[in-house]
Amino acid sequence: MSDSNLISNAFNFSESLSSGVDVRTGSFSVSFSLGHFIAYKNSGHIVPVQLSYDASSNNDIGFGRGWSISLSRFNKDKNTLLLSTGQSFQLEYNEDLSEYDIPYRKLKDIRVLYLDKTKEITVLHKTGIKEFLDWETGILKKVVSPSGLEVNFEYSEFNLQQVLWHVFDNAGREITIDWWTDDWETTVEHILDSKVYQRFTINKTGNGNYKRLASIIFPELNDPATFDYRYIASADYDVIEKIVHASGLIEDINYLDKGQLLPLDAPLSSVPCVLSHTINPGVNQAVHYSCYEYSDNNYLGFGCDRAWIAGEDTLFKSDNDYRYTTTETVNDSKVTVREYNKYHLLECASYFDNNNLYKREDYQYFADLELGIESQPAIYSLLKEQTTTHYFNGSERSFTKQYNFDEFGNQTLESHVDGSKVIWNYYPASGEGSLCPADPHGMVSLIKEEIVIPVKTADDEQERKTIMTYRSLPCLNDSKNYFIVPYEMNKDNCSKSYDYYEDKSNIFEYGRLRVETTVVNQFSSQILYRYDFNLSDLKTTLQTTTYDGITFTESKCVDYFFGHEIEAMNSQGVVIRSQYDSLGRQTSSVVAQDTDYEASKVFSYQFESGNNSVKVTDTKGNVVVQNMNNAGKLISVEMGSTDDDLRVIHEYQYDEFGLLKQQLDTDWIDNSPITVGMQFTYDVYGNINTVMHQDGRQEIITQDPIELKTIQRQVGLLSQTTIHNLSGLEVRKETHDGQGNLRATSVSEYDGFGNLRFVTDTLGRVIEHRYDNFDRIYETQREIDGEKIIESFSYPEFTSSPAVCHSSVNNIEVGFREFDGLLRVKNEVSAGGSKSYSYKGAETNPEHIKMPDNNTVNILQNIYLNKPDSISIPGQPEMTNIYQYDKETADLNYSINQGSENTYTTDSMGRLIKEKIQLNDGTNRQASYKYSLLGKLCEKTDFFGNKTVYQYDSLGRIASITDTVSDQDTSTYIDYDQYSRAYKYTTRYKNDEAVVELVFDGVGLEISRIARFNGVEEFTIEQQYNESMLLEMRSFRDTNGQTTETFRYDDLYRLINYRCDGPHQPLDDVGNKLMEQEFSHDIYGNITKVVSRFFGNTVNTCIYTYDPNNPVRLISIKNSHPSYPAEVILRYDVAGNLLNDEKGNIYSYNTLNQVTSVKGNNGKELSRYTYDAHRRVVSQTVEDSLIYLFYCNDMLSNEFSNGAHSSYHRPAKGLISRTVSQGKNTKNQILFGNSQGSIVETLSEQDNTSNRSKETRSYTPYGEG
């Protein structure tokens, strides 16, 4: 509200309180933050210091004409109250109540009193805040927090008025506003304990008989924000025409000087209004242009049935309804037409895109528009109903939300479009006995209960209530008064209660939370809060005690000036410290400072036109720079290992609406860039509707707001249609292939609280879930071939967390876990036996694990890195594993155990560049790696010096892979289809060429595979899939003919029938040629019976029997065929490890459940294994041969035995080149496989000939072959 004589409550709505154009009034307003005043060491009131402009105001309080700080103010001559929110109201003194009425503000959320003794106006807020204003001068003297902590305001005379110069809290925090030292400069300083933390400088220029604010200099910023004005004499307005922000963002505002007309008898005939507003963001973003048109009717009441009267809102006094409109056009395409009623409430908004209506919003309020303001209810200005209507493809659909409020402005109802509701009930102002004290200001604000009413009750859903109670504490500054704090919260077997510090001698601690007690199902846990008010920061220590007596401590420190967290200590004692600059931006973060594990990040900023950026330097010196344009949009990202080698890795461009229209991602290999781009377009709502990839792929997303349907199409491939219900939950999903054929569906149903109840798949199979009061699944039901399967879950009683402690299937327990109060596993029982865990303090990882064999695994945890330093077993020194890490990044540097010693070297970005290994033969070997800037593997040298080079095409896809072994290259070249799917692999070795060519269906499933060697087709595999997209038929065709396999599944997608016909029928382990297998399963997923039919019409019926006490443990196998043992009894150790198999082999294990040896049925050792510290097999003894295994990035890379080593060239699943080298002699194998990666043909080099021997393999459904 200005200090002119023009009164309109249109200025009291939120749009005019932020920077930009208020479409309701056509005015332009701008406000800047000059920091925040956080009183009493984070214990008092927070006063935002906001500098705002009003072109109609000719008042100057030291910043220049029209500029003011948002503080409450009273004008006794006009009886008007200006609130700190920027809202202004006329007051009328009510003699009967001895307080002021606010005719235009019917809500009772504030009270305005006159204190005769002190000649003050007191504004009581529903929140408990009190403001005291001097009645004579109208200035704000102090603001008092609910607990009684005062923030004081001091004034001095300037321009014949009292002007603010000092804000303070009696605890060291203050603001000074120096407008007297220099007529042309005002400084705002924020001070804490006599130290200046922030300084803002306002420079002014003259314009005749008044001064203008010319620029604002912000701390830490290079450039000021500057302002250009134009004086409009007809209305005595000084309007802002241009703003150049400190970032370089430019705003231009054009006005219609004689814009909005006034009613009869007004002191002015018109006031200016904005015609257009242009925002220039700078690089990589188009200019944003908005223009405005206004109806003749307007917010000032032109043409209404009443003449203008000073001090009144003309429209509020009007007897008749009155409407006015504003039309906003953005970038010549988006048009919004808004219509307002006489109470300046938005009645409707219509949204157009290129003249097409796509959305309309209608608003209904509690006001009766045929009545004057005097007859309106208290909540007349509050929203009663909002209806949004969408228009799409010739159809329309409306969605309505409803609201209700009490006369204090408290929301009492929210009714959602899906029918769900939330109801709030409040305690009366008089309180309610011991449940809630009377409100100290006589207002209603305290929630008594919150009731959530579900969408439906078909599943016996009950409304959910949260009930609150409260208590009072005496005010610090007046023991006769009190303030109210929460005391208890109760809901569904869960409650929280609160206790507070009540020692008034410590004003900073007084009224703060002391104890928070949580009770779940009678199990109680507590958090004890302690506060230390240090010299420059507040340290809050939380001591948590769980229901079972576990205690741990955490803490955090926040500074007094910004309230930012400057230190945090977790329950293990690891500390993170942060620092900030004088604008409150983080400048550093340090973990574990002054320890061996110290790691840091440093942040630096540039903020000026054309150079806005944030640079982050990590503890290894890696640098990431985010560059923004002048509007703060991210336009590029640079990355490098130092400041000197920064490379652009991402670039972004935006349209005039600020939406991303192009993204370029650049990787760097050596000094060469590979840039891949995407372009985006949007629908009328600003949602992405097309994505164009640089390789030509196109994605189209259509969102239908009528049917609540989203269609995502990968053009030429698949499309996915998703339909949502009114709650926004997915109720149906369909997948179609590129030819439009339906490939998969799922239908979902939900309970009244949005939990998934039923899922029906493509074949009509249903999964049903049931939930407890905490929305956790306690039962899942499904049918498998007519048999009902019920999975049940239970949870610890002490928590509402979804941590399962018991699981069962059809009432047979299959798993158990016991948790402690921190939800750490204490004991667990599974098919693998029972284990127990113990912990050190509150650490999340176990210190000891008692294994099923009663051995204890000791784990020395590194609290700084959250990783183990060692794993050991008492009495078994050969089982010890030791680990070392980079102390700053936690990257693994070293590991050793009995099986191997490994050393790892990483680059500054944490990528493995070198690994050394010494196995127990004493030989040291080394592998190395090179990467692109963004981490693509470019080169690898394995442990025997064999080199692999990866080449990438212009789209960043692997184009070729070349392995060099003993100076001989093996190269694979990869071709891609129009959808960037690799479909052809060509491998060349010497004069040989192996080719695998693939064909995919519309959803990406492989349907054909052709393998050729030296131009000759070796085989073709064709595959078909069922409705569930499971493999249904596979044919294998080679020179021997065609072999056809078919697969059938049950309702749980388990294989129940397999048939094979043709020359490549698979052989079982004893040489029987398999024609058909039928599988039976139990409810646990175990195979219980297999009927195998062999060539020659023989049959084996195999019966699998499981332990009734452990239903997933196989205990016996019975066979009917003489090729197999008639019965095998399987034995297990206490850890659940299998001790023997159907062939009579005997297995041995170590305490970590790793296989250590296998013996045949004659007792002779067949193989022995050793492991590295990462549980990988690194050596295997097979009879008398010792084989060493080497891994590159966890993938088997080499095998070494008797002076010979193997290396692998793996360009694709189903195509491998394996080379065995011994000295300078090499032998190569080409291994062709199927889509699962199983090898079906091997072509091996022969001595002294260019011909290769061929070996083919076929497999049973479960991999025998």
CORRA-V465989 format. One record per helix or strand of 2 or more residues. SS is the DSSP state (alpha for helix, beta for strand). FROM is the first residue (numbers start at 1). TO is the last residue. If there is no record, write none. Layout:
{{SS;FROM;TO} {SS;FROM;TO}}
This chain:
{{alpha;9;12} {alpha;14;17} {beta;20;22} {beta;27;29} {beta;31;38} {beta;46;53} {beta;67;69} {beta;73;75} {beta;80;82} {beta;88;90} {beta;92;94} {beta;99;101} {beta;110;115} {beta;120;125} {beta;130;134} {beta;140;144} {beta;150;158} {beta;161;168} {beta;173;182} {beta;185;192} {beta;195;207} {beta;210;217} {beta;225;232} {beta;237;244} {beta;250;261} {beta;270;280} {beta;288;294} {alpha;315;317} {beta;324;330} {beta;334;340} {beta;346;353} {beta;356;365} {alpha;373;375} {beta;383;392} {beta;395;405} {beta;411;415} {beta;421;426} {beta;447;453} {beta;464;474} {beta;482;491} {beta;494;500} {beta;513;520} {beta;523;533} {beta;537;545} {beta;551;559} {beta;565;569} {beta;575;580} {beta;586;591} {beta;599;608} {beta;611;618} {beta;623;628} {beta;634;640} {alpha;643;645} {beta;647;654} {beta;660;669} {beta;672;682} {beta;688;693} {beta;698;704} {beta;709;714} {beta;719;724} {beta;730;736} {beta;742;750} {beta;756;760} {beta;766;771} {beta;777;784} {beta;787;795} {beta;804;809} {beta;812;819} {beta;825;830} {beta;833;838} {beta;848;850} {beta;856;862} {beta;867;873} {alpha;877;879} {beta;881;885} {beta;892;896} {beta;900;906} {beta;912;919} {beta;924;931} {beta;937;941} {beta;947;952} {beta;958;965} {beta;968;976} {beta;982;989} {beta;992;1000} {beta;1006;1013} {beta;1016;1025} {beta;1031;1038} {beta;1041;1049} {beta;1055;1061} {beta;1073;1081} {beta;1087;1094} {beta;1098;1107} {beta;1110;1118} {beta;1127;1129} {beta;1146;1149} {beta;1155;1159} {beta;1165;1171} {beta;1177;1182} {beta;1185;1192} {beta;1195;1201} {beta;1204;1212} {beta;1215;1222} {beta;1225;1233} {beta;1239;1245} {beta;1252;1256}}
